[in-house]
Amino acid sequence: MTEIPKIRVVAAVVVRGDGKILCARRGNAKNPCVAWKWEFPGGKIEAGETPESALAREIREEMNFSVVIGKHISRVNHSYPSCEIEMDAFFCVPADACSMPELHEHVEIRWLAPEDLPALDWAEADKPVVYACTKKLSGSA
């Protein structure tokens, strides 16, 4: 019996000054369970990194975008057929209000109000974060 790999990842819930949240849509992916799904950008934690430093690095690499990491939102454990992930999600704000994320790893981005997040087709692991964000930010957008 083959053991399914467990991967530690981080996700950024980037909130602009107007209260809108950055949503990113993957294209074709190695893991078909997340292909063409919406997600909060982020990625794997490498050896020796803190979740916060990994998140800042991943956003820079994936989107050529800098963020200031804020409060921890939630930890999600989710099993996909090919792997198990443990994901820590953090609220973030853009480090520079004038800069915009670039599409390198994603095919589309949208900035949405918290109440509009549930309308997207989210990756399964991101759904609890969508719920947490909607609950924590409702009425503040």
C-alpha positions as CSV (number, residue, x, y, z in Angstrom):
1,M,0.0,0.0,0.0
2,T,1.5,3.3,-1.1
3,E,1.4,6.1,1.5
4,I,-0.1,9.4,0.2
5,P,2.3,12.3,0.7
6,K,1.4,15.0,3.2
7,I,2.2,18.5,2.1
8,R,2.2,21.7,4.2
9,V,1.0,24.7,2.3
10,V,0.0,28.3,2.9
11,A,-2.6,30.6,1.3
12,A,-3.0,34.3,1.2
13,V,-6.3,36.0,1.6
14,V,-5.2,39.4,0.2
15,V,-7.6,42.2,1.1
16,R,-7.3,45.5,-0.7
17,G,-8.2,48.9,0.9
18,D,-11.7,48.7,-0.6
19,G,-12.3,45.4,1.2
20,K,-12.1,43.2,-2.0
21,I,-10.3,39.9,-1.9
22,L,-7.9,38.5,-4.4
23,C,-9.2,35.2,-6.0
24,A,-7.0,33.3,-8.4
25,R,-8.0,30.6,-10.9
26,R,-5.7,27.7,-11.7
27,G,-5.4,26.5,-15.2
28,N,-4.6,22.9,-16.1
29,A,-2.9,21.4,-13.0
30,K,-0.8,18.4,-12.1
31,N,-3.6,17.5,-9.6
32,P,-6.8,17.3,-11.6
33,C,-8.8,17.9,-8.5
34,V,-7.7,21.6,-8.5
35,A,-7.5,22.2,-12.3
36,W,-9.6,25.2,-13.3
37,K,-10.7,25.8,-9.7
38,W,-10.4,29.1,-7.8
39,E,-8.0,29.3,-4.9
40,F,-6.3,31.7,-2.6
41,P,-2.8,32.0,-3.9
42,G,0.1,30.5,-2.0
43,G,2.1,27.3,-2.1
44,K,4.4,24.8,-0.4
45,I,6.4,25.5,2.7
46,E,10.0,24.6,2.0
47,A,12.4,23.2,4.7
48,G,13.5,25.9,7.1
49,E,10.7,28.3,6.2
50,T,8.1,29.7,8.5
51,P,4.6,29.7,7.1
52,E,4.8,33.5,6.9
53,S,8.1,33.5,5.0
54,A,6.9,30.8,2.7
55,L,3.7,32.7,1.9
56,A,5.6,35.9,1.1
57,R,8.0,34.0,-1.2
58,E,5.2,32.1,-3.0
59,I,3.2,35.2,-3.7
60,R,6.4,37.0,-5.0
61,E,7.2,33.9,-7.2
62,E,3.7,33.2,-8.5
63,M,2.4,36.7,-9.0
64,N,5.4,39.1,-8.8
65,F,3.4,40.8,-6.0
66,S,4.4,41.7,-2.4
67,V,2.1,41.4,0.5
68,V,2.3,42.2,4.2
69,I,1.3,39.0,6.2
70,G,-1.4,39.6,8.9
71,K,-3.5,37.4,11.2
72,H,-3.8,33.6,10.8
73,I,-7.3,32.8,9.6
74,S,-7.5,29.0,9.8
75,R,-5.8,25.7,9.3
76,V,-7.4,23.3,6.9
77,N,-6.6,19.6,6.5
78,H,-7.8,18.1,3.3
79,S,-7.3,14.8,1.5
80,Y,-7.1,14.8,-2.3
81,P,-6.7,11.4,-4.1
82,S,-3.0,12.2,-4.7
83,C,-2.0,13.9,-1.5
84,E,-3.0,15.2,1.9
85,I,-2.6,18.9,2.5
86,E,-2.3,20.9,5.7
87,M,-3.0,24.5,4.7
88,D,-2.6,27.6,6.9
89,A,-4.4,30.7,5.6
90,F,-3.5,34.3,6.5
91,F,-5.0,37.6,5.9
92,C,-2.6,39.8,3.9
93,V,-2.6,43.3,2.4
94,P,-0.8,44.5,-0.7
95,A,2.6,45.9,0.3
96,D,2.1,48.6,-2.4
97,A,-1.4,49.8,-3.0
98,C,-0.5,50.7,-6.6
99,S,1.0,47.3,-7.7
100,M,-1.1,44.6,-9.3
101,P,-0.6,40.8,-9.3
102,E,0.7,39.3,-12.5
103,L,-0.6,36.0,-14.0
104,H,2.2,33.4,-14.0
105,E,0.7,30.4,-12.3
106,H,-2.9,31.3,-12.8
107,V,-5.2,32.0,-15.8
108,E,-7.4,34.5,-14.2
109,I,-7.7,36.7,-11.1
110,R,-10.6,38.6,-9.6
111,W,-11.1,41.0,-6.8
112,L,-14.4,40.2,-5.0
113,A,-16.3,41.4,-2.0
114,P,-16.4,38.8,0.8
115,E,-20.1,38.1,0.1
116,D,-19.4,37.2,-3.5
117,L,-16.7,34.6,-2.8
118,P,-19.1,31.6,-2.5
119,A,-20.2,32.1,-6.1
120,L,-16.9,30.8,-7.5
121,D,-16.0,27.1,-8.1
122,W,-13.4,26.8,-5.3
123,A,-10.8,24.0,-4.8
124,E,-12.1,21.8,-1.9
125,A,-9.3,22.8,0.5
126,D,-10.1,26.5,0.0
127,K,-13.8,26.2,0.8
128,P,-13.4,26.3,4.6
129,V,-11.3,29.5,4.2
130,V,-14.0,31.0,2.0
131,Y,-16.5,30.3,4.8
132,A,-14.1,31.8,7.4
133,C,-13.5,34.9,5.4
134,T,-17.1,35.5,4.6
135,K,-18.0,35.1,8.3
136,K,-15.1,37.3,9.6
137,L,-15.4,40.0,7.0
138,S,-19.1,40.3,6.4
139,G,-20.3,43.8,6.9
140,S,-16.8,45.3,6.8
141,A,-16.4,45.4,3.0
